[in-house]
């Protein structure tokens, strides 16, 4: 699996857009970029994933660079409830759903009131 | 809307005890996983299962075993608990048809303390 690099921590003002970067310079052509987050004392929660096109859902947007060596997760209007650890993972996606996810230490995002 | 349930939120056990951590999912998922989470180390995969009665070792299986007798239930067993197994344990499940679109579903975790 491709290794990912994320900043250890970030702050963002409430109501502003939170932009979380991730570097994955060794990503392979068939590997997807996944984002999860973990709110304190809970299990990780799936947010979004993409291959090469930008993606958007009700939670966030994912911007992947054209060379796919990095990506940015965007929370458009951060709230206090978005305070969490955010994990960027790259992995081949299959129709079996049995691929192992390797979590790093992620980015601890703190939303400031 | 409960999907992955771990039997205990907090557990305290003595060194040498046999410990069972239970996980149940109500989504009819084929795949189930056990992770442990420690400060500074992130989540590490212990064991996973693709189907009933099937199991595969993850990255740190030593000191653990698993059981999957029914599709919805995946048990993690600490044969003889030790203090270095004090950790947060997280169970997850995924479905072959939807994991690529909805990812994995995690339980809330069991915080185990071995004294």
Contacts between the chains, C-beta under 8 A, distances in Angstrom:
chain1	res1	chain2	res2	distance
A	32	B	100	7.8
A	34	B	103	6.5
A	36	B	103	7.0
A	36	B	104	8.0
A	41	B	108	7.5
A	41	B	109	7.4
A	42	B	106	7.9
A	42	B	108	5.6
A	42	B	109	7.2
A	43	B	4	7.4
A	43	B	90	5.1
A	43	B	91	7.9
A	43	B	92	7.1
A	43	B	106	2.9
A	43	B	107	5.3
A	43	B	108	5.5
A	43	B	109	5.5
A	44	B	43	7.2
A	44	B	90	7.4
A	44	B	92	7.8
A	44	B	104	7.7
A	44	B	106	5.0
A	45	B	106	7.1
A	46	B	102	6.3
A	46	B	103	2.9
A	46	B	104	6.3
A	46	B	105	7.5
A	49	B	100	7.9
A	49	B	103	6.8
A	87	B	42	7.8
A	93	B	99	7.5
A	93	B	100	4.3
A	94	B	100	7.2
A	95	B	96	5.8
A	95	B	97	6.7
A	95	B	100	6.7
A	96	B	30	7.8
A	96	B	31	7.6
A	96	B	50	7.6
A	96	B	96	4.6
A	96	B	99	7.8
A	97	B	29	7.6
A	97	B	30	6.9
A	97	B	31	5.3
A	97	B	94	4.0
A	97	B	95	5.3
A	97	B	96	4.3
A	97	B	97	7.3
A	97	B	98	7.1
A	97	B	99	3.0
A	97	B	100	7.1
A	98	B	30	7.4
A	98	B	31	4.6
A	98	B	48	7.3
A	98	B	50	5.1
A	98	B	94	7.1
A	98	B	96	7.2
A	98	B	99	7.9
A	99	B	99	7.8
A	100	B	33	7.6
A	100	B	45	5.6
A	100	B	48	6.6
A	100	B	58	6.8
A	101	B	33	7.9
A	101	B	43	8.0
A	101	B	45	7.7
A	101	B	104	6.4
A	102	B	45	7.4
A	102	B	59	8.0
A	103	B	35	7.6
A	103	B	42	4.7
A	103	B	43	3.9
A	103	B	44	7.9
A	104	B	42	5.3
A	105	B	40	6.7
A	105	B	41	7.4
A	105	B	42	4.6
A	106	B	42	6.9
